[in-house]
Every structure is written in C-alpha cells, then in structure tokens.
Amino acid sequence: MNARPLVIPDDTIITVKVMGRENEFLASLDNRIASYPDETEITLKKADFTIDLIELEHVSFIKTIRHKLLWGGEDKRN
C-alpha cells in the first residue's frame, strides 16, 4: 500500500488492525510515531480542521508528486 496512493471520499473512515509475530508495532501517522500492542485497531478519518498552504513560483506540486510517487513511467520496478 505504501507504493501507491489512495484517493477516497472525504467521509471515508478506514480501520486498520495489525497482527504479527511481535508483541508491539510502530505506527507513523501525521509525523508522529507511537508504539502499540499487537492487534490494536487504528481508525483513520479526515480531520475536522484545514491548513493554509503556500504556492511557490516555478514549482509544480503535480510534477513534484509525480516524481516522488513514480507516476508517469518513472517506476522501473515492473
């Protein structure tokens, strides 16, 4: 799932439950890292707030995302 983005509706709620061989797992969400016991359920949803962004001249957000996500033929894995 980390190789390709997901585009989902704003009202979607995603629940993730990690089950593995270890007693704990690390989760990195919104630039925060926390340790959770095995089989903990994490619910993801859109935040109730927004943030303001800046737009830099001569920098294309779409080109940057395409490059970072290897969209448009740049992905050499397949």
C-alpha positions as CSV (number, residue, x, y, z in Angstrom):
1,M,0.0,0.0,0.0
2,N,2.9,2.4,0.5
3,A,3.9,2.3,-3.2
4,R,0.6,3.7,-4.5
5,P,-1.6,6.4,-3.1
6,L,-5.3,6.0,-2.4
7,V,-7.9,8.6,-3.4
8,I,-11.0,8.2,-1.3
9,P,-14.1,10.3,-0.4
10,D,-13.8,12.9,2.4
11,D,-16.3,11.0,4.6
12,T,-14.5,7.6,4.4
13,I,-13.3,6.0,7.7
14,I,-10.6,3.4,7.5
15,T,-9.9,0.9,10.3
16,V,-6.5,-0.9,10.4
17,K,-5.7,-3.8,12.6
18,V,-2.1,-5.1,12.7
19,M,-1.5,-8.7,13.6
20,G,2.0,-10.1,13.6
21,R,4.7,-12.1,15.3
22,E,5.8,-9.3,17.6
23,N,4.1,-8.0,20.7
24,E,4.1,-4.4,19.6
25,F,4.3,-2.4,16.3
26,L,5.2,1.1,15.4
27,A,2.8,3.4,13.6
28,S,3.9,6.7,11.9
29,L,0.9,9.0,11.4
30,D,0.9,12.7,10.7
31,N,4.6,12.9,11.5
32,R,4.1,11.2,14.9
33,I,5.5,7.8,15.8
34,A,3.9,5.7,18.5
35,S,4.2,2.1,19.7
36,Y,1.0,0.0,20.0
37,P,0.3,-3.5,21.3
38,D,-0.3,-6.3,18.7
39,E,-3.9,-6.4,17.3
40,T,-4.6,-2.7,18.2
41,E,-7.2,-1.2,15.8
42,I,-6.4,2.3,14.4
43,T,-9.2,4.4,12.9
44,L,-8.3,6.9,10.2
45,K,-10.6,9.8,9.1
46,K,-10.4,13.3,7.7
47,A,-9.5,15.9,10.3
48,D,-12.1,18.5,11.4
49,F,-9.7,21.4,10.5
50,T,-7.9,22.7,7.5
51,I,-4.5,24.3,7.0
52,D,-3.3,27.1,4.7
53,L,-0.7,26.2,2.1
54,I,1.7,28.5,0.2
55,E,2.4,28.3,-3.5
56,L,5.9,28.8,-4.7
57,E,6.7,30.3,-8.1
58,H,8.2,28.0,-10.6
59,V,7.5,24.9,-8.5
60,S,4.8,22.5,-9.7
61,F,3.0,20.5,-7.0
62,I,1.8,17.9,-9.5
63,K,5.3,17.5,-11.1
64,T,6.8,17.0,-7.6
65,I,4.2,14.4,-6.6
66,R,4.5,12.6,-9.9
67,H,8.3,12.4,-9.4
68,K,8.1,11.3,-5.7
69,L,5.3,8.7,-6.4
70,L,7.0,7.4,-9.6
71,W,3.9,8.2,-11.7
72,G,4.2,8.5,-15.5
73,G,6.6,5.8,-16.5
74,E,9.4,6.6,-14.0
75,D,8.7,3.4,-12.0
76,K,11.3,0.9,-13.1
77,R,10.2,-1.9,-10.8
78,N,7.8,-3.5,-13.3
